[in-house]
Amino acid sequence: MSVRVLLVDDQPLLLVGLGILIGDTDDLEVVGEAGDGHEAVRLVRELRPDVVVMDIRMPGMDGIEATRQATAEPDPPKVLVLTTFDDDEYVYGALRAGASGFLLKSMALDAILDAIRVVAAGDALIAPSVTRRLIADFAGTSAPAAGSAPEPDAGPAADPSPIAEITDREREVLALVGQGLSNTEIAERLVISAATAKTHVARLFAKLEARDRVHLAIIAFEAGLAPRRR
């Protein structure tokens, strides 16, 4: 069965290009197109797509508000934000609104198609460069916060108890999530199946009480499992 996709962008050329690209696949199908957030929400309710590929800056209702309303629907679609604007405010806004993915339009078209498949399968995907910046920004702004004392010489002994309870394999997976890798990329790196990688990530969500994939990446960063951004 094909993944039913709704395309939302105020640039007609992009809609046409993505529509043609998706039309050439066997497992994806464009069921509708919208040029602004209001129309997007209306079509979500009318067409019940599996995935919405959502632009952010559009006339009228922007993509963040449209994402918030779309994901509040019964049996909501997955939303993949696809934007030209690599701006932290947009990233945070999209994730808070319920987006399952955040990609830049500068990415290869094949990567965009793969991202649609990833979020349709229930996974989350964020451009690695964006993930690393979010983690670095989080660490820089929240490290001195109340209840989180500085740890100038913190080593392995400083691991919080939830991290200490995960298995060695789960640590490997957590470190790779912290680098912005998708489940498929984790599977390739560790030479395991994609299903096994997804299971490890699901266990990490449960054990670490993580809200989403970015939260997991932040935990990896704070535990010293992900490289610092220089």
C-alpha positions in Angstrom: 0.0 0.0 0.0 1.3 3.4 -1.0 2.1 6.2 1.6 -0.4 9.0 1.0 1.4 12.3 0.9 0.1 15.9 1.1 2.5 18.5 -0.2 2.3 22.0 1.3 4.3 24.9 -0.1 3.7 28.3 -1.5 6.2 27.8 -4.4 4.4 26.1 -7.3 7.6 24.9 -8.9 8.5 23.0 -5.8 5.1 21.4 -5.6 5.4 20.3 -9.3 9.0 19.0 -8.8 8.2 17.0 -5.7 5.0 15.8 -7.2 6.8 14.4 -10.3 9.5 12.9 -8.2 7.0 11.1 -5.9 5.0 10.0 -8.9 7.9 8.1 -10.1 8.0 5.9 -7.0 6.0 2.7 -6.4 5.4 3.3 -2.6 4.5 7.0 -2.4 1.5 8.8 -3.8 0.6 12.5 -3.8 -3.0 12.9 -2.7 -3.2 16.6 -2.6 -1.3 20.0 -2.7 -1.8 23.2 -0.7 -0.2 26.6 -0.9 -0.8 27.8 2.6 -1.5 26.6 6.1 -5.3 27.1 6.1 -5.6 25.0 3.0 -3.3 22.4 4.4 -5.4 21.9 7.5 -8.5 21.7 5.4 -7.0 19.0 3.2 -5.7 17.0 6.2 -9.2 16.8 7.4 -10.6 16.0 4.0 -8.0 13.6 2.6 -6.5 12.0 5.7 -2.9 11.7 4.3 -0.3 9.6 6.0 2.4 12.2 5.7 2.3 16.0 5.2 5.4 17.6 3.7 5.1 21.1 5.2 6.9 24.3 4.3 7.2 26.9 7.2 7.0 30.4 5.8 3.8 30.7 3.8 1.1 33.5 3.5 -1.7 33.4 6.0 -1.3 30.5 8.4 2.4 29.5 8.6 3.6 25.9 8.6 4.2 25.7 12.4 0.6 26.6 13.2 -0.6 24.3 10.4 1.5 21.5 11.9 0.1 22.1 15.3 -3.5 21.9 14.0 -2.8 18.9 11.8 -1.2 16.9 14.5 -4.1 17.7 16.9 -6.5 15.9 14.5 -7.9 12.4 15.4 -5.5 9.8 13.8 -3.2 12.7 12.7 -0.7 12.5 9.9 3.0 12.6 10.4 4.5 16.0 9.5 7.8 16.4 7.7 8.9 20.0 7.7 10.9 20.9 4.6 12.2 24.4 4.6 14.9 26.7 3.2 15.3 28.4 6.5 17.8 26.7 8.8 16.8 28.8 11.8 16.7 27.6 15.4 13.3 29.3 16.1 11.7 27.4 13.2 13.2 24.1 14.3 12.1 24.5 17.9 8.7 25.7 16.8 8.2 22.8 14.4 9.2 20.2 17.0 7.0 21.7 19.7 4.1 21.7 17.2 4.4 18.0 16.7 6.5 17.6 13.6 8.2 14.2 13.1 11.0 15.5 10.9 12.8 18.6 9.9 14.8 18.8 6.7 16.3 21.5 4.5 15.3 21.9 0.9 19.0 21.9 0.0 19.1 18.2 0.7 19.3 15.7 -2.1 15.8 14.8 -3.5 16.4 11.1 -2.8 17.0 11.9 0.9 13.7 13.8 1.0 11.9 10.7 -0.4 13.6 8.5 2.2 12.6 10.9 4.9 9.0 10.6 3.9 9.3 6.9 4.2 11.0 7.2 7.6 8.3 9.4 9.2 5.5 7.3 7.6 7.0 4.3 9.4 6.6 6.1 12.7 10.2 7.2 13.2 11.6 10.7 13.6 14.2 12.3 11.4 16.0 15.6 11.7 18.8 16.8 9.4 22.1 15.8 11.2 23.5 19.4 11.0 20.3 20.7 12.7 20.4 18.0 15.4 24.0 18.7 16.3 23.3 22.5 16.5 20.2 21.9 18.7 22.2 19.7 21.1 25.1 22.2 21.3 22.7 25.1 21.8 20.8 23.1 24.5 24.1 22.3 26.3 25.3 25.8 26.1 22.1 27.4 27.5 21.0 24.8 30.0 24.1 23.5 31.6 24.3 26.1 34.3 20.5 25.8 35.1 19.3 25.2 38.6 19.6 21.6 39.7 22.3 21.0 37.1 25.6 21.9 38.8 28.7 22.3 36.7 30.8 19.2 36.4 34.3 20.4 35.3 35.9 17.0 35.8 32.9 14.8 35.3 33.8 11.4 33.9 32.0 8.0 33.6 31.3 8.0 37.3 29.1 11.1 36.8 26.6 9.2 34.5 23.0 9.7 35.7 21.5 6.4 36.9 19.2 6.0 33.8 22.3 6.0 31.6 24.1 3.5 33.9 21.2 1.1 33.5 21.2 0.8 29.7 23.2 -2.0 27.9 26.4 -1.5 26.1 24.6 -2.0 22.8 22.0 0.7 23.8 24.9 3.0 24.6 26.2 2.5 21.1 22.8 3.2 19.6 22.3 6.3 21.9 25.7 7.7 20.8 24.7 7.3 17.1 21.3 9.0 17.7 23.4 11.8 19.3 25.2 12.1 16.0 21.9 12.6 14.1 21.8 9.2 12.5 18.5 7.6 11.4 17.5 4.1 12.4 18.6 2.9 8.9 22.0 4.5 9.3 22.4 3.1 12.8 21.6 -0.4 11.5 24.2 0.0 8.7 26.9 1.3 11.2 26.3 -1.5 13.7 25.6 -4.2 11.1 22.2 -5.0 12.5 18.8 -5.0 10.9 16.7 -1.8 10.8 14.0 -3.5 12.9 16.6 -4.2 15.6 17.9 -0.7 15.5 14.3 0.6 15.9 13.8 -1.8 18.9 16.9 -0.4 20.6 15.7 3.1 20.0 12.3 2.3 21.4 13.9 0.8 24.5 16.0 3.9 25.0 12.8 6.1 24.8 11.3 4.0 27.6 14.3 3.6 29.8 15.4 7.3 29.5 11.9 8.7 29.5 12.8 10.7 26.4 10.1 12.8 24.7 11.5 12.5 21.2 14.6 11.7 19.2 16.1 15.2 19.8 15.7 14.6 23.6 17.6 11.3 23.2 20.3 13.2 21.3 20.5 15.7 24.1 20.8 12.9 26.7 23.6 11.4 24.7 25.4 14.7 24.5 25.1 15.4 28.3 26.4 11.8 29.0 29.5 12.4 26.9 28.3 9.8 24.3 28.1 12.3 21.4 30.9 14.5 20.1 30.8 18.2 21.0 30.2 20.6 18.2 33.3 22.8 17.6 
